[in-house]
Amino acid sequence: MKLWGGRFTKPTNQLVDEYTASISFDKKLAQFDIQGSLAHVEMLKVCNIISAEDATSIAAGLKKVAAKIKDGEAVLSEEHEDIHMNVEKLLIEEVGAVGGKLHTGRSRNDQVALDMRLYLREAIVELSQLLISVQEALYKQAQENLETVLPGYTHLQRAQPVLFAHHMMAYGFMFERDLERLQDSWKRVNKSPLGAGALAGTTFPIDRELVAQELGFDGICENSLDAVSDRDFVVEFLSTASMVSMHLSRLCEELVQWSSAEFNFIELDDAFCTGSSMMPQKKNPDVAELVRGKTGRVYGHLVGMLTTLKGLPLAYNKDMQEDKEGMFDTVETLKGALALFAPMIESMYVKKDMMYEAVSKDFSNATDLADYLVGKGMPFRESHAVVGQIVLHCIQHNKYLLDLTLEEFRSFSMLIEEDIFRVLTPEAVVNARDVAGGTAKNRVEEQLSIIAEKLEVNKKWIQEHEGVANLYMQV
């Protein structure tokens, strides 16, 4: 007999049991479920809803169940559908019928909403720590390459030279925004739905605020219907995870390009590459490619969750069982990617000479020639046309700008003088961008200082929140 089977005259079809059971994946919530139950039973005791003796017995039983699940001794059965019913069944086996009192004043609907919030709280802290590690790896590469110049691209065409450190810091700031989004979402995750019951609350004189305080929440979900049917916090997490994945994927694309023979700007450490089963010379950037590939998987979970929710009336519906697998997979996918990414970036070998050679053999200094002529009094639109003619002349004669003689330059404009050869060097072009956020060395150093400060702020945030996130470990 199912724990809910009192009004039924026959058992459910076995295929229904298999189809509707969620224990195969929501067992991940076991320790969180028990942590929530321990807080709930303590509240029931304080509110005189159950006796102190019963509460002590139930709490002791829950801790035994937690230990057995953690050690793999407990048998979690599909027959009992989900982690909540499995824990309750195991508890009754431990302490007898008194274990059935644990469910007083609550429903599986508010239980699962609670468990998911506890799970995501921990995930937010773990992912924040991993993102900080990636930022630190980018920061280290930037510090080591404050004078390394490489071509900057638009439309995948060489545009203007930039410092490699500037390029690394671009991703540093992307991941900083991801951290801000993750940490800001904590405010919406960290509300307790427990006590909302199935949808309308409970007739028992429970103290929801006490449970919330016991579990480290900032407060309660104020509306019982919203509390059990809200999955906004999951959608928000999946959205942020999708942006993290997108940023990782963009950098992965550049790592793949840069490590090819056509670019030859970097070499990834052997520990983060694989070979070919047929071609012995191959060194494939498989980690970067797989991180790039798994981005679609994370996007899919976001779209799946939005689609699940889009037509649901209040309050809980069985459709919402689909809210967990995508969330779990996203967390694991992102944790795996970020854990690999930091050491891959840190161990990456930057081929400074190859980058410099590339930026010396293109026309990415053409804008500086146009700006030079503007500085001499020529209108920009006119200087743009003049420089276009000079570039065409170079292409026709298989030359670059710095290969031209002063006489050749002056054949296009008498405003050009000897100092043009200094103005057009890669170093001068980079350092001419001496504006806030620019690629000049001193401006990139400013960016590094900003990231360094933000790293300290983010580490402090983790110190303040990891104790709350790891409450379940006290079971």
C-alpha positions as CSV (number, residue, x, y, z in Angstrom):
1,M,0.0,0.0,0.0
2,K,1.3,3.4,-1.0
3,L,1.6,5.9,1.9
4,W,-1.1,7.9,0.0
5,G,-3.2,4.9,-1.0
6,G,-6.0,5.0,1.5
7,R,-8.7,6.0,-1.0
8,F,-7.6,3.6,-3.8
9,T,-9.1,0.2,-4.3
10,K,-6.3,-1.4,-6.3
11,P,-2.6,-0.7,-6.9
12,T,-1.3,1.4,-9.7
13,N,-0.2,-0.2,-12.8
14,Q,3.5,-1.1,-12.7
15,L,4.1,0.9,-15.9
16,V,2.6,3.9,-14.1
17,D,4.9,3.3,-11.2
18,E,7.9,3.3,-13.5
19,Y,6.8,6.3,-15.5
20,T,5.8,8.6,-12.6
21,A,8.6,7.7,-10.2
22,S,11.4,10.3,-9.7
23,I,13.6,8.5,-7.2
24,S,16.2,7.7,-9.9
25,F,17.2,11.4,-10.1
26,D,15.7,13.2,-7.0
27,K,17.8,11.0,-4.8
28,K,20.3,13.8,-5.2
29,L,18.1,15.7,-2.8
30,A,18.3,13.1,0.0
31,Q,20.5,15.0,2.5
32,F,18.7,18.3,1.8
33,D,15.3,16.6,2.3
34,I,16.5,15.3,5.7
35,Q,17.9,18.6,6.7
36,G,14.6,20.2,6.0
37,S,12.8,17.5,7.9
38,L,15.0,18.0,11.0
39,A,14.1,21.7,11.0
40,H,10.4,20.8,10.5
41,V,10.3,18.3,13.4
42,E,12.0,20.7,15.7
43,M,9.4,23.3,14.9
44,L,6.6,20.8,15.4
45,K,8.0,20.2,18.9
46,V,8.4,23.9,19.7
47,C,4.8,24.6,18.6
48,N,3.5,21.7,20.8
49,I,2.1,19.9,17.7
50,I,4.1,16.7,18.6
51,S,5.6,15.7,21.9
52,A,9.3,16.3,22.7
53,E,9.7,12.6,23.0
54,D,8.4,11.9,19.6
55,A,10.5,14.7,18.1
56,T,13.6,13.3,19.7
57,S,12.8,9.9,18.3
58,I,12.1,11.2,14.8
59,A,15.2,13.4,14.7
60,A,17.4,10.5,15.8
61,G,15.8,8.3,13.2
62,L,16.3,10.9,10.5
63,K,20.0,11.1,11.2
64,K,20.3,7.3,11.0
65,V,18.5,7.4,7.7
66,A,20.8,10.1,6.4
67,A,23.9,8.1,7.4
68,K,22.6,5.0,5.7
69,I,21.8,6.8,2.5
70,K,25.2,8.5,2.5
71,D,27.0,5.2,3.0
72,G,24.9,3.4,0.4
73,E,23.2,1.1,2.9
74,A,19.7,2.3,2.4
75,V,17.6,0.9,-0.4
76,L,15.7,3.6,-2.3
77,S,12.8,2.1,-4.0
78,E,10.9,3.1,-7.1
79,E,7.8,1.7,-5.4
80,H,7.9,4.7,-3.1
81,E,8.1,7.1,-6.0
82,D,10.3,10.0,-4.8
83,I,13.0,10.8,-2.2
84,H,10.4,12.3,0.2
85,M,8.4,9.1,0.4
86,N,11.5,6.9,0.5
87,V,12.9,8.9,3.5
88,E,9.6,8.6,5.3
89,K,9.4,4.9,4.7
90,L,13.0,4.4,5.9
91,L,12.2,6.5,9.0
92,I,9.2,4.4,9.9
93,E,11.4,1.3,9.6
94,E,13.8,2.9,12.0
95,V,11.5,4.3,14.6
96,G,8.1,2.8,14.0
97,A,4.7,4.4,13.4
98,V,5.8,7.6,15.2
99,G,7.8,8.3,12.1
100,G,4.5,9.0,10.3
101,K,4.1,12.1,12.4
102,L,6.9,13.8,10.6
103,H,4.6,14.7,7.7
104,T,2.3,16.7,10.0
105,G,1.6,20.2,8.6
106,R,3.4,19.8,5.3
107,S,3.1,18.3,1.8
108,R,5.5,16.8,-0.7
109,N,4.7,20.0,-2.7
110,D,6.4,22.3,-0.2
111,Q,9.0,19.7,0.6
112,V,10.3,19.5,-2.9
113,A,10.3,23.3,-3.4
114,L,12.4,23.5,-0.2
115,D,14.8,20.8,-1.2
116,M,15.5,22.4,-4.6
117,R,16.2,25.7,-2.9
118,L,18.6,24.1,-0.5
119,Y,20.3,22.3,-3.4
120,L,20.6,25.5,-5.5
121,R,22.0,27.4,-2.6
122,E,24.9,25.0,-2.4
123,A,25.3,25.0,-6.2
124,I,25.5,28.8,-6.3
125,V,28.3,28.9,-3.8
126,E,30.2,26.1,-5.5
127,L,29.9,27.6,-9.0
128,S,30.9,31.0,-7.6
129,Q,34.1,29.4,-6.2
130,L,34.8,27.8,-9.6
131,L,34.2,31.0,-11.5
132,I,36.6,32.8,-9.2
133,S,39.2,30.2,-10.1
134,V,38.7,30.9,-13.8
135,Q,39.0,34.6,-13.2
136,E,42.2,34.1,-11.3
137,A,43.6,32.0,-14.1
138,L,42.7,34.8,-16.6
139,Y,44.2,37.4,-14.3
140,K,47.5,35.5,-14.0
141,Q,47.7,35.1,-17.8
142,A,47.0,38.9,-18.2
143,Q,49.7,39.8,-15.7
144,E,52.2,37.7,-17.5
145,N,51.3,39.2,-20.9
146,L,51.0,42.9,-20.2
147,E,53.3,43.7,-23.2
148,T,52.1,40.9,-25.5
149,V,50.4,42.3,-28.6
150,L,48.1,40.3,-30.8
151,P,45.7,41.1,-33.6
152,G,42.2,42.2,-32.5
153,Y,39.4,41.1,-34.7
154,T,36.0,42.2,-35.9
155,H,34.1,40.0,-38.4
156,L,37.0,37.6,-37.8
157,Q,39.1,40.0,-39.9
158,R,42.1,41.7,-38.3
159,A,41.0,45.1,-37.1
160,Q,43.3,46.7,-34.5
161,P,46.1,45.4,-32.3
162,V,45.3,44.8,-28.6
163,L,47.2,43.6,-25.6
164,F,46.7,39.9,-24.9
165,A,46.1,41.0,-21.3
166,H,43.3,43.2,-22.5
167,H,41.7,40.2,-24.3
168,M,41.9,38.1,-21.2
169,M,40.4,40.8,-19.1
170,A,37.4,41.1,-21.5
171,Y,36.5,37.6,-20.3
172,G,37.4,38.5,-16.8
173,F,34.7,41.1,-16.8
174,M,32.2,38.7,-18.5
175,F,32.6,36.2,-15.8
176,E,32.4,39.0,-13.2
177,R,28.9,39.8,-14.4
178,D,28.1,36.1,-14.3
179,L,29.2,36.1,-10.6
180,E,27.0,39.1,-9.9
181,R,24.0,37.4,-11.5
182,L,24.6,34.1,-9.6
183,Q,25.1,35.9,-6.3
184,D,22.1,38.2,-6.8
185,S,19.9,35.2,-7.5
186,W,20.7,34.0,-3.9
187,K,18.1,36.6,-2.7
188,R,15.3,34.9,-4.6
189,V,16.5,31.3,-3.9
190,N,16.9,31.9,-0.2
191,K,13.3,32.0,0.8
192,S,11.5,29.1,2.6
193,P,8.4,27.6,1.1
194,L,8.0,25.0,3.9
195,G,4.6,25.3,5.6
196,A,2.8,26.2,2.4
197,G,1.4,22.7,2.4
198,A,-0.1,21.3,-0.8
199,L,-1.2,24.8,-1.9
200,A,-3.2,26.6,0.8
201,G,-1.2,26.3,4.1
202,T,-2.2,24.0,7.0
203,T,-4.6,24.0,9.9
204,F,-1.8,23.2,12.3
205,P,-0.4,26.2,14.3
206,I,3.1,26.0,12.7
207,D,5.8,28.6,12.8
208,R,7.1,29.0,9.3
209,E,9.6,31.7,10.3
210,L,11.2,29.4,12.9
211,V,11.9,26.8,10.2
212,A,13.2,29.4,7.8
213,Q,15.5,30.7,10.5
214,E,16.7,27.2,11.4
215,L,17.6,26.6,7.8
216,G,19.4,29.9,7.2
217,F,16.8,31.4,5.0
218,D,16.3,35.2,4.7
219,G,12.6,34.7,5.1
220,I,9.5,32.8,3.8
221,C,7.6,32.7,0.6
222,E,4.7,35.0,1.5
223,N,2.0,33.3,-0.6
224,S,1.3,29.6,-0.3
225,L,0.2,29.1,-3.9
226,D,3.3,30.8,-5.1
227,A,5.5,28.9,-2.7
228,V,4.7,25.5,-4.1
229,S,4.3,26.4,-7.8
230,D,7.1,28.9,-8.2
231,R,10.1,27.7,-10.2
232,D,11.2,31.2,-11.2
233,F,14.4,30.6,-9.2
234,V,15.2,27.5,-11.3
235,V,14.6,29.4,-14.5
236,E,16.8,32.3,-13.3
237,F,19.5,29.9,-12.4
238,L,19.3,28.1,-15.7
239,S,19.4,31.5,-17.5
240,T,22.6,32.5,-15.6
241,A,24.1,29.1,-16.2
242,S,23.4,29.6,-19.9
243,M,25.2,32.9,-20.0
244,V,28.2,31.4,-18.1
245,S,28.2,28.6,-20.7
246,M,28.0,31.1,-23.6
247,H,31.0,33.0,-22.2
248,L,32.9,29.8,-21.8
249,S,32.0,28.7,-25.3
250,R,33.2,32.0,-26.9
251,L,36.5,31.7,-25.2
252,C,36.7,28.0,-26.2
253,E,36.2,29.0,-29.8
254,E,39.1,31.4,-29.6
255,L,41.3,28.8,-27.9
256,V,40.5,26.3,-30.7
257,Q,41.3,28.9,-33.4
258,W,44.4,30.2,-31.7
259,S,45.9,26.7,-31.2
260,S,45.5,25.8,-34.9
261,A,48.4,26.0,-37.3
262,E,46.6,28.8,-39.1
263,F,46.8,31.1,-36.1
264,N,49.5,29.4,-34.0
265,F,49.1,31.9,-31.2
266,I,48.9,29.5,-28.2
267,E,49.5,25.9,-27.3
268,L,47.3,24.2,-24.8
269,D,49.0,21.9,-22.3
270,D,49.0,18.2,-23.3
271,A,47.0,17.4,-20.2
272,F,44.0,19.2,-21.7
273,C,44.2,17.8,-25.3
274,T,43.7,14.4,-26.9
275,G,45.1,12.6,-30.0
276,S,43.7,11.0,-33.1
277,S,43.2,7.2,-33.4
278,M,44.4,7.4,-37.0
279,M,46.6,10.4,-37.4
280,P,49.6,10.3,-35.0
281,Q,50.6,13.9,-35.4
282,K,47.3,15.3,-34.1
283,K,46.9,17.3,-30.9
284,N,43.2,18.1,-30.6
285,P,41.8,20.8,-28.2
286,D,39.0,18.4,-27.2
287,V,38.3,19.9,-23.7
288,A,37.7,23.3,-25.3
289,E,35.6,21.8,-28.0
290,L,33.5,19.7,-25.5
291,V,32.9,22.7,-23.3
292,R,31.7,24.6,-26.4
293,G,29.5,21.6,-27.3
294,K,27.9,21.3,-24.0
295,T,26.6,24.8,-24.1
296,G,23.7,23.7,-26.2
297,R,22.8,21.1,-23.5
298,V,22.6,23.9,-20.9
299,Y,20.5,26.1,-23.3
300,G,18.2,23.1,-23.8
301,H,17.5,22.8,-20.1
302,L,16.6,26.5,-19.9
303,V,14.1,26.2,-22.8
304,G,12.8,22.9,-21.4
305,M,12.0,24.5,-18.1
306,L,10.4,27.5,-19.6
307,T,8.3,25.3,-21.8
308,T,7.2,23.1,-18.9
309,L,6.0,26.1,-16.9
310,K,4.4,28.2,-19.7
311,G,0.9,26.7,-19.5
312,L,0.6,25.5,-15.9
313,P,-2.3,26.8,-13.8
314,L,-1.7,27.2,-10.1
315,A,-0.7,25.4,-8.0
316,Y,1.4,22.2,-8.2
317,N,1.0,20.0,-11.3
318,K,2.8,16.7,-12.0
319,D,4.5,18.4,-15.0
320,M,6.7,20.1,-12.4
321,Q,8.5,16.8,-11.8
322,E,10.4,17.8,-14.9
323,D,12.0,20.7,-13.0
324,K,14.9,18.7,-11.5
325,E,16.8,16.6,-14.0
326,G,17.7,19.7,-16.2
327,M,18.7,21.6,-13.1
328,F,20.9,18.8,-11.8
329,D,22.5,18.2,-15.2
330,T,23.2,21.9,-15.6
331,V,24.9,22.1,-12.3
332,E,27.0,19.1,-13.0
333,T,27.8,20.2,-16.6
334,L,28.9,23.6,-15.5
335,K,30.9,22.4,-12.5
336,G,32.8,20.0,-14.8
337,A,33.5,22.7,-17.3
338,L,34.6,25.3,-14.8
339,A,36.8,22.9,-12.9
340,L,38.7,22.1,-16.1
341,F,38.8,25.6,-17.4
342,A,40.9,27.3,-14.7
343,P,43.9,24.9,-15.0
344,M,43.6,24.8,-18.8
345,I,43.9,28.6,-19.0
346,E,46.6,28.8,-16.4
347,S,48.8,26.2,-18.1
348,M,48.3,27.6,-21.6
349,Y,51.5,28.6,-23.4
350,V,51.2,32.0,-25.1
351,K,53.4,32.3,-28.3
352,K,54.3,36.0,-27.9
353,D,56.6,36.1,-30.9
354,M,54.0,34.6,-33.2
355,M,51.4,37.1,-32.1
356,Y,53.8,40.0,-32.7
357,E,54.7,38.7,-36.1
358,A,51.1,38.4,-37.0
359,V,50.3,42.0,-35.9
360,S,53.3,43.3,-37.8
361,K,52.1,41.8,-41.1
362,D,48.6,43.3,-41.5
363,F,46.9,46.6,-41.8
364,S,45.5,46.8,-38.3
365,N,47.4,50.1,-37.9
366,A,45.5,51.8,-40.7
367,T,43.1,53.5,-38.4
368,D,46.1,55.1,-36.6
369,L,47.3,56.5,-39.9
370,A,43.9,58.0,-40.5
371,D,43.9,59.5,-37.0
372,Y,47.4,60.8,-37.6
373,L,46.2,62.8,-40.7
374,V,43.2,64.1,-38.7
375,G,45.7,65.3,-36.1
376,K,47.4,67.2,-38.9
377,G,44.1,69.0,-39.8
378,M,42.6,66.7,-42.4
379,P,38.9,65.9,-42.0
380,F,38.4,62.2,-40.9
381,R,36.2,61.3,-43.9
382,E,39.0,62.5,-46.2
383,S,41.7,60.8,-44.2
384,H,39.7,57.6,-44.4
385,A,39.7,57.8,-48.2
386,V,43.4,58.6,-48.4
387,V,44.4,55.7,-46.1
388,G,42.2,53.4,-48.1
389,Q,44.2,54.4,-51.2
390,I,47.5,53.8,-49.4
391,V,46.3,50.3,-48.2
392,L,45.3,49.5,-51.8
393,H,48.8,50.6,-53.0
394,C,50.4,48.3,-50.4
395,I,48.3,45.3,-51.4
396,Q,49.1,45.9,-55.1
397,H,52.8,46.0,-54.2
398,N,52.8,43.2,-51.6
399,K,53.8,45.6,-48.8
400,Y,52.5,46.6,-45.4
401,L,52.3,50.2,-44.1
402,L,55.6,50.1,-42.3
403,D,57.3,48.8,-45.5
404,L,56.6,52.0,-47.3
405,T,59.2,54.8,-47.6
406,L,58.5,58.3,-46.5
407,E,58.3,59.3,-50.2
408,E,55.7,56.8,-50.9
409,F,53.6,58.0,-47.9
410,R,54.0,61.6,-49.0
411,S,52.9,60.8,-52.6
412,F,49.4,60.4,-51.0
413,S,49.6,63.2,-48.5
414,M,52.3,65.9,-47.8
415,L,51.0,66.0,-44.2
416,I,52.8,62.7,-43.4
417,E,56.2,63.2,-41.8
418,E,59.1,61.0,-40.4
419,D,57.3,60.4,-37.1
420,I,54.8,58.2,-38.9
421,F,57.2,55.2,-38.5
422,R,57.0,55.5,-34.7
423,V,53.2,56.1,-34.7
424,L,52.5,52.9,-36.7
425,T,54.5,50.4,-34.6
426,P,52.3,47.8,-32.8
427,E,53.4,49.1,-29.4
428,A,52.5,52.7,-30.3
429,V,49.2,51.7,-31.8
430,V,48.2,49.8,-28.6
431,N,49.4,52.5,-26.2
432,A,47.6,55.2,-28.2
433,R,44.3,53.8,-26.9
434,D,44.9,55.5,-23.6
435,V,41.2,55.9,-22.6
436,A,39.3,54.3,-19.8
437,G,38.7,50.7,-20.8
438,G,41.2,50.9,-23.6
439,T,44.0,48.6,-24.6
440,A,46.9,50.8,-23.6
441,K,49.1,49.1,-21.0
442,N,48.3,51.5,-18.1
443,R,44.6,51.2,-18.9
444,V,44.8,47.4,-18.8
445,E,46.6,47.6,-15.5
446,E,43.6,49.6,-14.2
447,Q,41.4,46.8,-15.4
448,L,43.5,44.3,-13.6
449,S,43.2,46.3,-10.4
450,I,39.4,46.4,-10.7
451,I,39.3,42.6,-11.2
452,A,41.6,42.1,-8.3
453,E,39.3,44.1,-6.0
454,K,36.3,42.3,-7.3
455,L,38.0,39.0,-6.6
456,E,38.4,39.9,-3.0
457,V,34.7,41.0,-2.7
458,N,33.6,37.7,-4.3
459,K,35.7,35.7,-1.9
460,K,34.3,37.5,1.0
461,W,30.8,36.8,-0.3
462,I,31.6,33.1,-0.4
463,Q,32.9,33.2,3.2
464,E,29.7,34.8,4.3
465,H,27.4,32.3,2.5
466,E,29.1,28.9,2.4
467,G,28.2,28.1,5.9
468,V,24.5,28.6,5.2
469,A,24.8,26.7,1.9
470,N,26.5,23.7,3.6
471,L,23.9,23.3,6.4
472,Y,22.9,19.9,5.1
473,M,26.4,18.6,5.9
474,Q,25.5,18.9,9.6
475,V,23.0,16.0,9.2
